Amino acid sequence: MNSQRKTSEIFWLRPGVLAGRAGPDLVPWTVEELQASNIRRVLSVNDGALVHPEDFSPIGIEYGCYPLPDNAPPQPGDVEAAIDTLVAALEFVLAPKPQEGGVLVHCRSGKDRTGLFLCYYLVCIEGFTTERAIDEVKAVRPIALTAPGWDAFAREVLSAVPEL
């Protein structure tokens, strides 16, 4: 029962493909819980606080850490830093996986930096407009992009994504 409560912290943007969650520094997790949720890749968009990548490899989970700016409100230079980081993080997410399974994206609270990456994915991979991406992410994570200045910040970052 306790394990079920913890795995319910995962919210799926694309079931079985792409999910988000608060990080283990806010809501603890175990690698067994991630594995049971069919997570095969974990992306930290914060500094990876309390993530133990050495525990992932033996059970077939890959790990990448691509910290996005966490200023609230965002500061000068954060847009450029975010774009550079998002490009690298998306490459990690799209790299071939050794086995089928989903990608879990997290920051501390699983709302602003995680929300920004999920929106970026929708814009780049699924061709969503900025507004549609934000609406879709907020539909699965209503608290996404709610830190001071982050809604406008996300719109500015996403509007800078080149058309594919």
BASEVO-26486 format. One record per residue: x, z, y of N, C-alpha, C in turn; residue in three letters; residue number from 1. Coordinates in nm, 2 decimals, decimal comma, always signed. Atoms other than C-alpha are relative to their C-alpha. Layout:
<atoms>
ATOM   n_east     n_up   n_north   ca_east    ca_up   ca_north   c_east     c_up   c_north   residuo   num
ATOM        X        Z         Y         X        Z          Y        X        Z         Y       ALA   NUM
...
</atoms>
This chain:
<atoms>
ATOM   n_east     n_up   n_north   ca_east    ca_up   ca_north   c_east     c_up   c_north   residuo   num
ATOM    +0,08    +0,00     -0,12     +0,00    +0,00      +0,00    +0,09    +0,00     +0,13       MET     1
ATOM    -0,09    -0,01     -0,11     +0,28    +0,09      +0,24    +0,07    -0,13     +0,03       ASN     2
ATOM    -0,07    +0,13     -0,01     +0,46    -0,24      +0,17    -0,10    -0,10     +0,06       SER     3
ATOM    +0,09    +0,10     -0,05     +0,14    -0,43      +0,24    -0,02    +0,02     +0,15       GLN     4
ATOM    +0,01    -0,03     -0,14     +0,11    -0,26      +0,58    +0,12    -0,07     +0,08       ARG     5
ATOM    -0,11    +0,05     -0,07     +0,46    -0,36      +0,67    +0,00    -0,16     +0,00       LYS     6
ATOM    +0,00    +0,15     +0,00     +0,43    -0,73      +0,56    -0,11    -0,05     +0,08       THR     7
ATOM    +0,10    +0,04     -0,08     +0,11    -0,75      +0,75    +0,05    -0,02     +0,15       SER     8
ATOM    -0,06    +0,01     -0,13     +0,33    -0,73      +1,06    +0,04    -0,15     +0,03       GLU     9
ATOM    -0,04    +0,14     -0,01     +0,42    -1,09      +1,00    -0,12    -0,08     +0,05       ILE    10
ATOM    +0,10    +0,09     -0,04     +0,21    -1,34      +1,19    +0,05    -0,15     -0,02       PHE    11
ATOM    -0,04    +0,13     +0,04     +0,22    -1,70      +1,07    -0,06    -0,10     +0,11       TRP    12
ATOM    +0,04    +0,11     -0,08     +0,22    -1,98      +1,32    -0,04    -0,12     -0,08       LEU    13
ATOM    +0,03    +0,10     +0,10     +0,23    -2,23      +1,04    +0,02    +0,06     -0,14       ARG    14
ATOM    +0,00    -0,07     +0,13     +0,14    -2,06      +0,71    +0,10    -0,06     -0,10       PRO    15
ATOM    -0,10    +0,04     +0,09     +0,43    -2,07      +0,47    +0,12    -0,08     +0,06       GLY    16
ATOM    -0,11    +0,07     -0,06     +0,65    -2,25      +0,72    +0,07    +0,08     +0,11       VAL    17
ATOM    -0,06    -0,06     -0,11     +0,70    -2,06      +1,04    -0,08    +0,12     +0,04       LEU    18
ATOM    +0,07    -0,12     -0,04     +0,62    -1,70      +1,13    +0,08    +0,08     +0,10       ALA    19
ATOM    -0,07    -0,09     -0,09     +0,70    -1,43      +1,38    -0,03    +0,14     -0,04       GLY    20
ATOM    +0,02    -0,14     +0,04     +0,73    -1,06      +1,37    +0,09    +0,08     +0,10       ARG    21
ATOM    -0,09    -0,09     -0,08     +0,87    -0,76      +1,57    +0,12    +0,02     -0,09       ALA    22
ATOM    -0,13    -0,03     +0,07     +1,23    -0,68      +1,48    +0,00    +0,13     -0,07       GLY    23
ATOM    -0,01    -0,13     +0,07     +1,34    -0,40      +1,25    +0,04    +0,11     +0,09       PRO    24
ATOM    -0,03    -0,11     -0,09     +1,45    -0,20      +1,55    -0,12    +0,06     +0,06       ASP    25
ATOM    +0,13    -0,05     -0,04     +1,08    -0,16      +1,64    -0,09    +0,03     -0,11       LEU    26
ATOM    +0,08    -0,02     +0,12     +0,90    -0,20      +1,31    +0,09    -0,03     -0,12       VAL    27
ATOM    -0,09    +0,02     +0,11     +1,13    -0,15      +1,01    -0,06    -0,09     -0,11       PRO    28
ATOM    +0,04    +0,08     +0,11     +1,13    -0,40      +0,73    +0,11    +0,02     -0,11       TRP    29
ATOM    -0,10    +0,01     +0,11     +1,31    -0,44      +0,39    +0,01    -0,14     -0,04       THR    30
ATOM    -0,02    +0,13     +0,05     +1,46    -0,75      +0,25    -0,10    -0,04     -0,11       VAL    31
ATOM    +0,09    +0,03     +0,11     +1,23    -0,72      -0,05    -0,14    -0,04     +0,06       GLU    32
ATOM    +0,12    +0,04     -0,06     +0,93    -0,73      +0,18    +0,00    -0,15     +0,05       GLU    33
ATOM    -0,02    +0,14     -0,04     +1,06    -1,05      +0,34    +0,00    -0,10     -0,11       LEU    34
ATOM    +0,00    +0,09     +0,11     +1,13    -1,20      +0,01    -0,14    -0,02     -0,06       GLN    35
ATOM    +0,13    +0,00     +0,06     +0,78    -1,11      -0,12    -0,09    -0,08     +0,09       ALA    36
ATOM    +0,08    +0,08     -0,09     +0,64    -1,29      +0,19    +0,05    -0,15     +0,00       SER    37
ATOM    -0,06    +0,13     +0,02     +0,84    -1,60      +0,08    +0,07    -0,05     +0,13       ASN    38
ATOM    -0,09    +0,03     -0,11     +1,07    -1,58      +0,38    +0,14    -0,04     -0,06       ILE    39
ATOM    -0,12    +0,05     +0,05     +1,38    -1,79      +0,31    +0,11    -0,01     +0,11       ARG    40
ATOM    -0,09    +0,01     -0,11     +1,54    -1,79      +0,66    -0,05    +0,09     +0,11       ARG    41
ATOM    +0,03    -0,09     -0,11     +1,55    -1,53      +0,93    +0,07    -0,04     +0,13       VAL    42
ATOM    -0,06    +0,04     -0,13     +1,61    -1,62      +1,30    -0,02    +0,12     +0,09       LEU    43
ATOM    +0,01    -0,10     -0,10     +1,69    -1,34      +1,54    +0,02    -0,07     +0,14       SER    44
ATOM    -0,02    +0,05     -0,13     +1,63    -1,45      +1,90    +0,03    +0,11     +0,10       VAL    45
ATOM    -0,06    -0,11     -0,08     +1,76    -1,11      +2,02    +0,14    +0,02     -0,06       ASN    46
ATOM    -0,14    -0,03     +0,05     +2,09    -0,95      +1,93    +0,01    +0,03     -0,15       ASP    47
ATOM    +0,00    -0,03     +0,15     +1,98    -0,89      +1,57    +0,01    +0,15     -0,03       GLY    48
ATOM    -0,01    -0,14     +0,02     +1,96    -0,51      +1,62    -0,07    +0,05     -0,13       ALA    49
ATOM    +0,05    -0,06     +0,13     +1,92    -0,33      +1,28    -0,03    -0,10     -0,10       LEU    50
ATOM    +0,00    +0,10     +0,11     +1,93    -0,66      +1,09    +0,13    +0,01     -0,08       VAL    51
ATOM    -0,11    -0,01     +0,09     +2,16    -0,64      +0,79    +0,02    -0,13     -0,07       HIS    52
ATOM    -0,01    +0,13     +0,07     +2,25    -1,00      +0,71    +0,07    +0,00     -0,13       PRO    53
ATOM    -0,06    -0,01     +0,13     +2,47    -0,89      +0,42    -0,09    +0,02     -0,11       GLU    54
ATOM    +0,11    -0,03     +0,10     +2,15    -0,79      +0,24    -0,08    -0,13     -0,03       ASP    55
ATOM    +0,08    +0,12     +0,01     +2,00    -1,14      +0,28    +0,06    -0,09     -0,11       PHE    56
ATOM    -0,07    +0,10     +0,08     +2,25    -1,36      +0,10    -0,03    +0,02     -0,15       SER    57
ATOM    +0,03    -0,02     +0,14     +2,21    -1,20      -0,25    -0,14    -0,04     -0,05       PRO    58
ATOM    +0,14    +0,03     +0,04     +1,84    -1,27      -0,25    -0,05    -0,14     +0,06       ILE    59
ATOM    +0,03    +0,14     -0,04     +1,86    -1,63      -0,11    -0,06    -0,01     +0,14       GLY    60
ATOM    +0,06    +0,01     -0,14     +1,76    -1,56      +0,26    +0,12    -0,03     +0,09       ILE    61
ATOM    -0,10    +0,03     -0,09     +1,97    -1,73      +0,52    -0,03    +0,07     +0,14       GLU    62
ATOM    +0,02    -0,07     -0,13     +2,03    -1,57      +0,86    +0,07    -0,07     +0,12       TYR    63
ATOM    -0,06    +0,05     -0,12     +2,10    -1,69      +1,21    -0,04    +0,08     +0,12       GLY    64
ATOM    +0,02    -0,08     -0,12     +2,13    -1,51      +1,54    +0,03    -0,08     +0,12       CYS    65
ATOM    -0,01    +0,08     -0,12     +2,06    -1,70      +1,86    -0,07    +0,07     +0,12       TYR    66
ATOM    +0,07    -0,08     -0,10     +1,99    -1,45      +2,14    -0,04    -0,07     +0,13       PRO    67
ATOM    +0,06    +0,06     -0,12     +1,76    -1,57      +2,42    +0,02    +0,11     +0,11       LEU    68
ATOM    +0,00    -0,10     -0,11     +1,78    -1,40      +2,77    -0,12    +0,09     -0,02       PRO    69
ATOM    +0,11    -0,09     +0,01     +1,57    -1,09      +2,78    -0,04    +0,07     +0,13       ASP    70
ATOM    +0,03    -0,06     -0,13     +1,54    -1,03      +3,15    -0,15    -0,01     +0,03       ASN    71
ATOM    +0,14    +0,00     -0,04     +1,19    -0,94      +3,28    -0,01    +0,07     +0,13       ALA    72
ATOM    +0,02    +0,15     +0,00     +1,14    -1,10      +3,51    +0,13    -0,07     -0,02       PRO    73
ATOM    -0,12    +0,08     +0,03     +1,38    -1,38      +3,42    +0,08    -0,02     +0,13       PRO    74
ATOM    -0,09    +0,00     -0,11     +1,68    -1,42      +3,64    +0,06    -0,15     +0,02       GLN    75
ATOM    -0,06    +0,13     -0,02     +1,86    -1,73      +3,79    +0,10    -0,02     -0,12       PRO    76
ATOM    -0,09    +0,04     +0,11     +2,04    -1,91      +3,51    -0,06    +0,02     -0,14       GLY    77
ATOM    +0,07    -0,02     +0,13     +1,80    -1,79      +3,24    -0,06    -0,12     -0,06       ASP    78
ATOM    +0,07    +0,12     +0,05     +1,62    -2,12      +3,21    +0,11    -0,09     -0,08       VAL    79
ATOM    -0,11    +0,08     +0,07     +1,95    -2,31      +3,13    +0,05    +0,07     -0,12       GLU    80
ATOM    -0,05    -0,07     +0,11     +2,07    -2,04      +2,90    -0,10    -0,01     -0,12       ALA    81
ATOM    +0,11    +0,01     +0,11     +1,73    -2,04      +2,71    +0,00    -0,14     -0,06       ALA    82
ATOM    +0,01    +0,14     +0,06     +1,73    -2,42      +2,67    +0,12    -0,02     -0,10       ILE    83
ATOM    -0,12    +0,02     +0,08     +2,09    -2,42      +2,53    -0,02    +0,08     -0,14       ASP    84
ATOM    +0,02    -0,08     +0,12     +2,00    -2,14      +2,29    -0,11    -0,05     -0,09       THR    85
ATOM    +0,11    +0,05     +0,08     +1,67    -2,29      +2,18    +0,04    -0,12     -0,08       LEU    86
ATOM    -0,05    +0,12     +0,07     +1,84    -2,62      +2,09    +0,07    +0,04     -0,13       VAL    87
ATOM    -0,08    -0,04     +0,12     +2,08    -2,44      +1,86    -0,08    +0,07     -0,10       ALA    88
ATOM    +0,09    -0,07     +0,09     +1,81    -2,21      +1,72    -0,08    -0,10     -0,08       ALA    89
ATOM    +0,09    +0,10     +0,07     +1,59    -2,51      +1,63    +0,08    -0,07     -0,10       LEU    90
ATOM    -0,08    +0,07     +0,10     +1,88    -2,68      +1,45    +0,02    +0,09     -0,12       GLU    91
ATOM    -0,01    -0,10     +0,11     +1,92    -2,36      +1,24    -0,13    +0,00     -0,08       PHE    92
ATOM    +0,13    +0,00     +0,07     +1,55    -2,36      +1,16    -0,03    -0,12     -0,08       VAL    93
ATOM    +0,02    +0,13     +0,06     +1,54    -2,73      +1,07    +0,10    -0,04     -0,11       LEU    94
ATOM    -0,10    +0,04     +0,10     +1,85    -2,73      +0,86    -0,06    +0,01     -0,14       ALA    95
ATOM    +0,06    +0,00     +0,14     +1,78    -2,80      +0,49    +0,01    +0,14     -0,06       PRO    96
ATOM    +0,00    -0,13     +0,06     +1,69    -2,49      +0,30    +0,03    -0,02     -0,15       LYS    97
ATOM    -0,03    +0,01     +0,14     +1,82    -2,42      -0,05    -0,12    +0,01     -0,09       PRO    98
ATOM    +0,12    -0,01     +0,08     +1,47    -2,34      -0,17    -0,12    +0,01     +0,10       GLN    99
ATOM    +0,12    +0,00     -0,09     +1,11    -2,36      -0,04    -0,03    +0,14     +0,05       GLU   100
ATOM    +0,04    -0,12     -0,06     +0,99    -2,09      +0,19    +0,00    -0,01     +0,15       GLY   101
ATOM    +0,02    +0,00     -0,14     +0,92    -1,99      +0,54    +0,12    +0,05     +0,08       GLY   102
ATOM    -0,09    -0,05     -0,10     +1,12    -1,91      +0,85    -0,06    +0,11     +0,08       VAL   103
ATOM    +0,05    -0,11     -0,08     +1,07    -1,57      +1,02    +0,08    +0,01     +0,13       LEU   104
ATOM    -0,06    -0,01     -0,13     +1,15    -1,56      +1,39    -0,03    +0,14     +0,06       VAL   105
ATOM    +0,03    -0,13     -0,06     +1,19    -1,22      +1,56    +0,09    +0,03     +0,12       HIS   106
ATOM    -0,08    -0,06     -0,11     +1,31    -1,04      +1,87    -0,03    +0,15     -0,02       CYS   107
ATOM    +0,03    -0,14     +0,02     +1,25    -0,67      +1,94    -0,15    +0,02     -0,02       ARG   108
ATOM    +0,15    -0,02     +0,02     +0,87    -0,68      +1,99    -0,07    -0,12     -0,06       SER   109
ATOM    +0,07    +0,12     +0,06     +0,80    -1,03      +1,85    -0,10    -0,06     +0,09       GLY   110
ATOM    +0,10    +0,05     -0,09     +0,63    -1,14      +2,16    +0,05    -0,10     +0,11       LYS   111
ATOM    -0,05    +0,09     -0,11     +0,83    -1,30      +2,45    +0,10    -0,10     -0,05       ASP   112
ATOM    -0,10    +0,09     +0,05     +1,15    -1,44      +2,31    -0,05    -0,07     -0,13       ARG   113
ATOM    +0,06    +0,06     +0,12     +0,98    -1,50      +1,97    -0,11    -0,10     +0,04       THR   114
ATOM    +0,11    +0,09     -0,05     +0,68    -1,66      +2,15    +0,06    -0,12     +0,06       GLY   115
ATOM    -0,07    +0,11     -0,06     +0,91    -1,88      +2,35    +0,05    -0,10     -0,10       LEU   116
ATOM    -0,05    +0,09     +0,11     +1,08    -2,01      +2,04    -0,11    -0,07     -0,07       PHE   117
ATOM    +0,11    +0,06     +0,08     +0,75    -2,07      +1,86    -0,06    -0,11     +0,09       LEU   118
ATOM    +0,05    +0,11     -0,09     +0,62    -2,27      +2,17    +0,10    -0,12     +0,00       CYS   119
ATOM    -0,10    +0,11     +0,00     +0,95    -2,47      +2,18    -0,01    -0,08     -0,13       TYR   120
ATOM    +0,02    +0,07     +0,13     +0,90    -2,55      +1,81    -0,12    -0,10     +0,01       TYR   121
ATOM    +0,12    +0,08     -0,01     +0,55    -2,68      +1,87    +0,02    -0,12     +0,09       LEU   122
ATOM    -0,02    +0,11     -0,09     +0,66    -2,89      +2,17    +0,10    -0,10     -0,06       VAL   123
ATOM    -0,10    +0,09     +0,05     +0,97    -3,04      +2,00    -0,04    -0,07     -0,13       CYS   124
ATOM    +0,02    +0,05     +0,14     +0,85    -3,08      +1,64    -0,14    -0,06     -0,01       ILE   125
ATOM    +0,14    +0,04     +0,02     +0,47    -3,12      +1,67    -0,05    -0,08     +0,12       GLU   126
ATOM    +0,04    +0,08     -0,12     +0,46    -3,30      +2,01    -0,11    +0,06     +0,09       GLY   127
ATOM    +0,10    -0,06     -0,08     +0,24    -3,04      +2,17    +0,04    +0,00     +0,15       PHE   128
ATOM    -0,02    -0,02     -0,14     +0,20    -3,02      +2,55    +0,04    +0,15     +0,02       THR   129
ATOM    -0,03    -0,14     -0,03     +0,33    -2,70      +2,71    -0,12    +0,09     -0,01       THR   130
ATOM    +0,12    -0,08     +0,00     -0,02    -2,57      +2,76    -0,06    +0,02     -0,14       GLU   131
ATOM    +0,06    -0,01     +0,13     -0,14    -2,64      +2,41    +0,09    +0,09     -0,09       ARG   132
ATOM    -0,10    -0,09     +0,08     +0,18    -2,48      +2,26    -0,02    +0,15     +0,04       ALA   133
ATOM    +0,02    -0,14     -0,04     +0,13    -2,16      +2,47    -0,14    +0,05     -0,06       ILE   134
ATOM    +0,13    -0,04     +0,05     -0,24    -2,15      +2,37    +0,00    +0,03     -0,15       ASP   135
ATOM    -0,01    -0,02     +0,15     -0,16    -2,19      +2,00    +0,07    +0,12     -0,04       GLU   136
ATOM    -0,07    -0,12     +0,03     +0,10    -1,92      +2,00    -0,08    +0,12     +0,04       VAL   137
ATOM    +0,08    -0,12     -0,04     -0,12    -1,68      +2,19    -0,12    +0,02     -0,09       LYS   138
ATOM    +0,11    -0,02     +0,09     -0,40    -1,75      +1,94    +0,04    +0,08     -0,12       ALA   139
ATOM    -0,05    -0,08     +0,12     -0,18    -1,60      +1,66    +0,07    +0,13     +0,05       VAL   140
ATOM    -0,07    -0,12     -0,06     +0,00    -1,35      +1,89    -0,04    +0,02     +0,14       ARG   141
ATOM    +0,06    -0,01     -0,13     -0,22    -1,26      +2,18    +0,09    +0,07     +0,11       PRO   142
ATOM    -0,09    -0,07     -0,09     +0,06    -1,04      +2,34    +0,12    -0,09     +0,04       ILE   143
ATOM    -0,11    +0,09     -0,03     +0,30    -1,34      +2,35    +0,01    -0,03     +0,15       ALA   144
ATOM    -0,03    +0,05     -0,13     +0,47    -1,42      +2,68    -0,07    +0,09     +0,11       LEU   145
ATOM    +0,06    -0,09     -0,10     +0,33    -1,11      +2,86    +0,09    +0,09     +0,08       THR   146
ATOM    -0,10    -0,07     -0,08     +0,65    -0,95      +2,99    -0,01    -0,06     +0,14       ALA   147
ATOM    +0,01    +0,05     -0,14     +0,67    -0,98      +3,37    +0,08    -0,13     +0,02       PRO   148
ATOM    -0,07    +0,13     -0,02     +0,75    -1,34      +3,46    +0,01    -0,09     -0,12       GLY   149
ATOM    -0,03    +0,08     +0,12     +0,76    -1,47      +3,10    -0,10    -0,11     -0,02       TRP   150
ATOM    +0,09    +0,12     +0,01     +0,45    -1,69      +3,12    +0,05    -0,11     +0,08       ASP   151
ATOM    -0,06    +0,10     -0,09     +0,59    -1,88      +3,41    +0,13    -0,05     -0,05       ALA   152
ATOM    -0,13    +0,03     +0,05     +0,94    -1,87      +3,26    -0,02    -0,10     -0,12       PHE   153
ATOM    +0,02    +0,09     +0,12     +0,81    -2,03      +2,93    -0,05    -0,14     +0,05       ALA   154
ATOM    +0,05    +0,13     -0,05     +0,63    -2,30      +3,12    +0,12    -0,08     +0,06       ARG   155
ATOM    -0,12    +0,07     -0,06     +0,95    -2,38      +3,32    +0,10    -0,05     -0,11       GLU   156
ATOM    -0,09    +0,04     +0,11     +1,16    -2,39      +3,00    -0,06    -0,12     -0,08       VAL   157
ATOM    +0,07    +0,11     +0,08     +0,91    -2,60      +2,81    -0,01    -0,13     +0,07       LEU   158
ATOM    +0,01    +0,12     -0,08     +0,87    -2,84      +3,09    +0,13    -0,08     +0,01       SER   159
ATOM    -0,13    +0,06     -0,01     +1,24    -2,91      +3,08    +0,04    -0,06     -0,14       ALA   160
ATOM    -0,02    +0,06     +0,13     +1,22    -3,02      +2,71    -0,01    -0,15     +0,01       VAL   161
ATOM    +0,01    +0,15     -0,01     +1,31    -3,39      +2,70    -0,10    -0,06     -0,10       PRO   162
ATOM    +0,09    +0,07     +0,08     +1,05    -3,62      +2,56    +0,07    -0,06     -0,12       GLU   163
ATOM    -0,07    +0,06     +0,12     +1,13    -3,73      +2,20    -0,04    -0,14     -0,02       LEU   164
</atoms>
